Amino acid sequence: MKRLIFAAIIFVIAFTSATAQVILYDIGTADSQYYSLSIKRWKLIDIRDDGVSGPFSLVGSKYVFINRCGLQTVGSRVGDSFTMAKGVQVPTPPGKSIACDFQGSLGGVKGFLTDPARGVAYLAYHFRPGSPDCVKLAVVRYTLSGETLSAPKTLFETDPCYSEHIAALTQAGGSFAMKPDGVLYFGVGDFGGMVNAQMDDQAYGKIYRYDPRSGEVAVLAKGVRNPQGLSWAGGSLYESEHGPKGGDEINIVHEGDNLGWPVDSLGAAYNRDIYGDDPLDAGFIWGHSTISKSPAFAYVPSIAPTGIAAYPTGSQFGKWGGDLLVVAIGARTLNRVRFEDGRGIYSEPLINTGERLRFIQIARDGAIYIKADPDLLIEVRRALPPKATAPAVPYTAAQVEFGKRAYSDNCAGCHGGRLEGASARTLTGGGMSSFTVQGLHNKVQSMPLTAPHSLPVETSAAITAYLLKFNCHPPAPGGAFPVDPSAQLGAITVSKSTCS
């Protein structure tokens, strides 16, 4: 990372009695090994006092936030403008209300994953099963319709419960990952009871697999302390291990693995000085023993890793394709880790935000979204230079601006506010590979899907002009993009670049 520049730009985007306030308060740039990066940060202020601390998920073109006490707010974005719907409380199964009123601000909701294609969502959170001094972790499955969560069903709960006064209940894990076939993985931390991670009859300190076809929940691996990040990529399950004092791990997890904690670690327990010589008590053996596998990558000294996500593969995603992105609350960095043959070969800190980074999601177009404590949303994009080979096409600035507004009104709901694709295809980069200018214009004229061919011809031409500018075609002399392009203009192949 060569430089990081932030310019303060503070202004209110939207606020009404039925929405939340959203503030874009700075933008910046940074240099990384392969790309310059553009960075934007929004401050999300919910209209209720609970705030928006907690995980989030991208659902189509929407941003769904669930705070640590279970308040759900849904954000919609066009360009840099956000609106957020009034928050609603997430339903929970009987007797399993979300408990968030203990051990500072880290109790409550720990993980959130949505699968819009299958109409399901998953939530991991603390709850009290009856006694006021007894806390467990629950994993709950929901029916997902649009952004609405309903019909909660408990898939898993830890046992026994722990007293909030003697246990590190914030070492709960709660992270999720999903295979393409819908099989779910989730991590459960040791709740501060280190030896439980090695005990087969204890629920804590394990990675689990849930198969929705059979309904079975089974232990995949044991020996974890606080698995705050999981990601499935390239046929492998990656786990970020928020380790003890001195070292953190990135593990590639296979069935039956023993990941070592607490008898095999690159770090020491924070309170090791009060323990005796028994390694199960001390929680520390430097290096590697015969009972467990070595991590695929380790951070010594610790960065306190939290969420992880694999960057998509494909020509449009460039040199980052398949790399693992890791966010950290200690180092406060976004990191890119390159793996070869199952081993991490280097980690590059892309940006240092100065914020405690906790959750990460990657959009279909490669945009990176990071949730920072307690109420920040950060967007990171590769700032790719425009391709000089994109042919010029006629359009005017006024026509493009009109087309941008018309796109927002008629197209963004399916194709995304930044053309990234939601329920319909992306309209930038590789998503444009099959289009000529005439083919693109014909497609625009046939839209929107709910009312085909209903747009005035001038509106369709303006939307086409906006899409061409977005995809790096410079303006050519000759005025506005025509409602009926010539054969020569129509034969031009649409660029695969992104310039807006």
N, C-alpha and C positions, 0 to 999 in steps of 0.2 A: 504494500500500500504506500504510494508515494505522496499523496496529498489528500486532504479532506477539507472542503470549503463549504460553509453553511452561510446563507444569507437570510437574515430574519425577515420574514414576510408574515405579518400577523393580521389576519382579518377573519371575520365571521362569515362562514359559508351559508349556514341555514339555521334558523331558529324560529319555531312557532310553538304554540301550546300543545301541538300534537306530535312534535318531533324533538329530536335532541340537537344540541348545538355541536357543530363540528368546525374546528378551526385549523386551517392550513397555516402553520406558523413558521416553517422554514423550508428552504430547498437547498440543495448542495450538489457537489460533484466530488468524485474521488477517482484515483487511478488504481487499477489492479494490474495483474500480470498481463492479461490479454485485452482488457477492455477498459475504457472510461465508463464511469457509472454515474447515473443521475439518481438523486435521493430526494424524497419528499417525506415530510412528517406532518401528521395530523394529530391534533389533540381532540379526543372524543369525550364530551361532557354529557353524561346522561341526565335526563330531567329529574331522575330520582337520586337520592343520596347514595344509593348503592354503588354508583359509578359503573364502569365497564371493565374493571379488572377481571381477568380470566381469559379463557381460550376463545378462539374464533374459527370459523370455517368459511370457505368460499363455496357458495351454492349458486351455480349459474353465474349471473352478473351481480349477485347480492353478496354482502358481507354480513355474516351472522355472528354476533358476539353473545357469549353467555358469561356473565360475571360470576364471581366466586360464590355468590349466594343464589344463583340460579335465575337471575333476571336476563331475559333474552331481548336484544335489540337488533334490528335489521337495518343495515345501511345500503343505500342505493347511490351510485356514483355516475355522473356524466362529466367527462373531463376531470377537472380538479374539484368539482362541486359535489358535495355529499349532502344527502338528507338521511335522517335516521328515524325510523318509526318509533312510536312510544313503546317502552319496554313492557313485556308480559312475563309472568313467572312460569318457568318450565314445570310441567306436571311431573310428579314422582309417584312411584308405587306406594300403596298404603303402608304406613309405618316407616317409610324411608325418606323423610323430608331432609333436604340438604342442610348440613350443619356447617356453618361458616364462622361461628362466633368464638373461636379459640386460637391460641398460639399465633397471635398477630394477624397478618393479612393472608396467610398461606393455607388456611383451612377452607373447606368447601369444594367447589368444582376444580378438578385437576386435569381433565382431558375431555376433548370433544371431537368427534369425527362424523362426517356426513357422507352418505352414499346415495346421491340423488337418483342415479340410474336404477337402483334397486328399491328406492323409496324407504330407506332406513337411516337411522342416526344412532350414535352411541355416546353415552355420557358416563364419566367416572367421577365420583364425588364422595366426600365424607358424610356419614349419617350416624345418628344415635339410635340404637335399636331398642331403647327403653330407658335405661339408666342414664341420668344426666352426666355421669362420669365414665361413659363407655362409648368409644368411637370405632367405627369400622369404615371400610371402603366398599362401595357398591359400584358395579358396572351394569348399566341399564340400557336396554334397547328400546328405540322409539320408532314409530311410523313417521316418515317424513313426507309431507305433502307441501310442495313449494318450499317455504321456510318454516312451516308449522310443525312442531313436535307434538305427537299425541300417542296414546296407547302405550304408556311406559310398562316395560316388563323386565324384571330383575333377571340378569344372566348369571351373576356371580356376586358373592359378598365374602369378605375376609372373616376368618374366625380363628381364635377368639377375638373379642374386642379389647381395646387398649384404653387405659386411663390417659386422658389428655394431660394429666399432671406429671406423669412419669415417662411418657413415651414421646419420641420425636415424630409426631403424627404427620408432620409436613414432609417427611421422607416417605411419601405414599406412592410415588410413581404416577400412575394414571394415564400414561401415554398410550396412543393407539397407532396401528398401521393395518393396512388391508391389502391382501393379494388381489390380483385382477379377477379371480373367481369368487370373491366375496368372503373368503376366510379371513377372520379378524384375529389380530394379535394385540394383547395389552400387557402392560407391565405393572407389577405391584411392588412397592418398596418394602423395606424391612421394618418400617415404623419405629426405627431405633433399636429394635430387638435383633442385634446383629446375627446371633447364632441361628435364628429362625431361617435365614437364607440358605443354610446347609441342611436343614431338617426337612425330610420328605413329608412329614405329617403336619407341617405348618404351611399356612397359605401365603406367608409373607416372603419377600425377597425372591420372587419368581417371575418368569415370563410365561404367559398363557396363550393358548390357541383356542378360538371358538369357531366351530364349523356350523354355519346356519342351516345346512342341509340335515345334519343329524341332531343338532341342538347340543352337541357335546362340548364341554369346556374341559381342557386338559392342560397339564403342565408341559410346557415346551422345554424350558431350561430353568436352572436354579442358580443361586449364588450372585444375586444382584442387590445393590444397596438402595439406589434411588433412580430407576429408569425413567428419566424425564423426556426422552425422545425415542420414537421408533419410526422406521421408514422401510417400506418394501421396495426394492429396486433391483433390476437385473437378475431376478431369481433368488435374491438373498434378503434376509431380514437384518437391518442395522439397528443397533441400540446405543444410545448415548448414556453412559453411566456417570451420573453426578457423584463423583467419588468422595473419599474422605480427605483429610488434610494432606496435600502433597501431590495428588495425581488423579486424573480423570481418564476414562476409557471410551473408545468407540469399538464395539464388539459386532462381529458378524455371527448371528445366532443360528445354531442348528439344533434339531431335536436331540434331547438328552445331554446337551452341554451343561457343564458346571463352570460358571463364569468366575468362581473363586471367592467372592466376598463371603465372610470376612477373613478367611485364612490365607488368602492369596491376593495381594493388593500392591499397587505402586504408591499407596499413601497410608498414613497412620490415622487412627481414630483421634478425634479432637481432644477427647478426655483420656488419652492413653495412660497418662501419668497416674491415674487412680486404679489401673488394672494390675494384675499380677503377671506372671510369666506365661500363662496359658494363652496360646495364640488365638483361641476362640474368644477369650476375654479381651485380649489386647487388640484384636481386629487388625492384625498387621503381620505380614511376613514380607520382607522386601524381596521383590523379584518374582520368581515363578516356581511353583511346586508341581508335584506329579498329579494332583487331584483335579486340576482345571486347565483350561486352554488360555493361552496368552491373548491379550486384546489385539485387535487388528490395527489399532492406533492408540496412542496414549499422549495425554497432555501433562507434562511435568515441567514447570509447576502448573498447578490447576488453573483452568479458565472458568470452571463451574458451568459446563455445558447443559443446555436445556433442550429445546426443540431441534429436530433435524428433519431434513427433506432432501430427497435426491433430485437433482436438476434433470429435466427431460432430455432425452436423446433425440437426435435427428439433425439434419443439416442446418435447419433454421436456428438451432440452439448452440451452434458453434462449438468452441473449444471447452466449454463447461459441461457438455453433454455427459450425463452419467455420474458427475461428481456429487459428493455429499456436501450439503450446506448445513453448517452447525452454528447455532446462536448460543450466546453465553451471558449469564447474569453477573459473573465475576469480572471477566476481561471486558465485557460489554461490547463484544465484537461479533460481526458476521464473518464466518470462516468458510473457506472452500477446501475440502479435503479430496485429494486424488488417490484412488485405490488401483492397484494392479495385482492380479493374482491373489486376491483376498487380503492384501496388506495395504495399509495406508502408507504412501511414500512421501507425502508432504502435506502441510496445511498452510494455506495463505489467508491471513486476516484481510478481508476485503475492505471493511470499514470499521472504525471505532465510533460508535454513536454517543458514548457517554451515558447510555441508558441501560437499564437492566432488561435484557432481551430474553423473552421466555417462550414464545410460540412462533412458528414459521409455517407459511403456506406458499406454494408456487402455483401461479395461474397457468392456464393452458398456453398463453403466449410467452411464458418465461419470466413474467414479472414476479418479483419476490416481495411478499408481504410479511412483515414482522410485527408481532404484538409485544410491546414493552410495558413494564410495570409503571404506573397502574393503568394508564389511559392513553397510550400513544400507539398509533398505527404508522408504520414506516414502509414506504415503497422504494424498492431498489430495482433499477432497470439498467441493462447494458445499453450504453449510449453509442449505438453503432453508426458510423458515418454513412451518409447516403451513397448509393452506387451511382457513379458518374455515367453509367451506360443507360440509365433509364431514359427513354425518349421523351421529349417535350410534347405536351398535349395542350390544346387551348382551354383555358378557363380564366376567370377573373377572381380577385380576392373576395369581392362581394358575393359572387356565386358560391364560392367555397364556404364562406361563412353561413350563407343561407342553407347550403347542403348539410353543414354540420348540425344546424338546429333541426333540420328535417330528419336527419339520421337519428338524432337523439329521440325525437318524437315517435318515429315509426319503426326503427330498426334495432336500437340499442337493447331493448328488452330481450331479444333473441341472440344478437351478435355481440353484445357487450359494449360498455361505454367507450372502450378503447379498441374496438374491433377484435378483441381477443377471443371471441367465441363464447357462447354460453350454452343454450339449448340448440343453437345452430352453429354453422361453421365459422372459423376465424376468417376475417377479411383482410388479413395482412400476412406478410411473409409467405411461408409455404402454402397457406390457405388460398393464395391467389395463383398458384402454379398452373392451373388449367384454363385461365381466362385470357381472352383477348379483350381489347377495349369494347368491341361490339358485344361480345358475349357477356361482359360485366354489365354493360348498359341494358341489355335485354333482361338480365336477371333482376336488376333493380326495378325495371318497369313492371315485372311480374309480381312484385311485392306490394305490400306486406302479405305474409302468408294468410293472415286472418281476413284480408280483403284484397285479393289479387287484382292488379291493374287498376287500383283505385286512385293512385297518386296522379296529380296533374303532370303533364309531360315536362314542364319547366322544373317541377320539384324533382322528378326522376333524374333529369340532366344535372341538377345541382348536387344531388347525392352522389352520382357517378363522379363528378368533378372532385368532391370532397374525398372520395375513396382513392382516386388517382393521386391527388396531392399527398394523402397520408402514406401512399406506397411509393413516394419518392419521384413521381413524374413532375418535372419543372414545368412552369407555364410557357406555352408557345405563343407567338404573336397571332392575332386573329380574333381576340375577344373571348366570349363565353363558350363553354362546351356546348355543342349543338344538340338540339333535341333529336336530330336525325343525323348521326355521324356519317361522314363519307366512307367509302370502301377503304381508302388508304388509311384514314384514322382508325377505323374499326378493326383493321388487321393487326394493329400494334399489340404485342404481348405485354400484359400487365406485369410490372416489376414485382419481385419478391422481397424488396427492401422495405424498411419502415423508417419514416422520417418525421413523424409527428408525435 
